[in-house]
Amino acid sequence: MLSNLLTKFIHTASYVTIIPLARLLPASAVNDDSLKGLAIYLPAVGAMLGGILACTCLILEKLNTPNLLLATIITILWLTLTGGLHFDGLMDTADGIFSHRSKERMLEIMQDSRVGNFAVMVGIANFVLKVAALTALSAQMLPALLLFAPCLARLAETFAIGAFPYARAEGKGKVWHDTMRFPKDIFGAALVPISLLIGCTIASKGALLLPGALYFATACSIGIISAAYLNNRLGGHTGDTYGAVVELTETLTLTIAALAKSAAVI
């Protein structure tokens, strides 16, 4: 049982990050069934990414790295660890959605390998906004938020995968949708971020309970709204829109946290 869970986690991490964990598996473990039932493991992969980002942040803070430089390094590392997979999905989705064509034409545009004007504008806006949000957040809160952000964004992605139909007859993300047990897998996937919240609350002696709970609720709300909006525009989801949900949830939730911090709400 444990071996199977670990194998599934490794397959998930290998697909959505550049971390070469698949090398730990025997060649016989990589087959046509490798991508089946992996959606539930996405928040766990997000927690792994968050752990790397949080540790990097702590090291940079120890080196007295200026806030803007620290935020830029973290954002570039974040993008690098995922191989730009979700960022690319956001850009492709932007080209389709903002073309204001029919749903069928939007899906065709999203498949085009060429980068359009809307993709560039949304990509730059997303990158700059994430850097600005990380710059504005306090050193005390930032490591914990970096731990939460990728995890909760992938919980939102899991929701998008299971709650809405797949918009194409075939595609890289279809097996994720077709083999997800919705809503059962949502509850399983939520165990990781809930455990993180409990762990951070205990480690901080209760100080992170309220801001952590607010961040959790905000991320889930943004994820649900983003997933529902894209489903409404396209009549379903694709691999690109799954990536867009991740990026939107990460960036917008961090932005709201930064605004709340500046307003002394948290």
Steps between C-alpha positions, in 0.01 A plus 500: 500500500770747605715401204210564260430842653865597470511381138192706416647804672825463307313469169301815583808699601689386190217613273439847647853595612855468369610308810625165361340275761398248231861382495428337834247267338575185301436526126211254534310752714475749212220394265172613345330487840754732665278809477181337622355621830773755569288811564465421870879528542532852357474684836771273642727600211406861570606454862837367381545804277391725785756340729778571250385861457461558874848361575650713224324804644640432847853465360468825304367678808799377700722654230316833546385494137304815407124438479467565128793278410375226732153512345642489147725203577212312662268568205760387244574188705125432523467527124808287443394216730176456308671524163268790417219245452227694678630836382483375141145381564403844629645670192331260257172543685530879481549487123185293466273674750583856396456428132123525565429236236276197518584228752624275222726771358632585847607139546671503162690818587614347829654209311702733277866486602550866406487756782246778452470852639257404774728217617792740533297763685343255745830316553687820583218623723494171690878493551522864609200470732646192669837671552328813637282297738798303635695824543218653705450206736678500835801280566313331785209391282672434167649151562165367625312654207751355254437160658123541460474669160603218261313243708168686504530597133526131413201422719313750281639321195374167635155656536511628140604158373216319673213747512482597132502310170803476277452734205674287237450147377864433582794679655777472756270591787212271407634194681525710818130588470379157392674315782412735783238389753304818562422619766674224701848598383445864599471400865811285471694779331392749769668295772843640407420875524291439813794316657730790405264747665488293818877454501571872448247589769669269750850616404400866537313433827175616342631818338446373145154352556296805397717624209545140384127431509427825315762417237355150465147635450614769256701256287210254484259778404726634225565148372130417480413831333785469248410141414130583463572807285725312260250216479227749414709663227625179340234245582751295698867486591824400331856444616564868432215620719611271782830688491317832487302412813826426683664828398192713568448344842863545602541855377162647594500345848850632571390841371199505731722394791739786420213748484358370827841533664538859379153578633599343835224240467744214567 
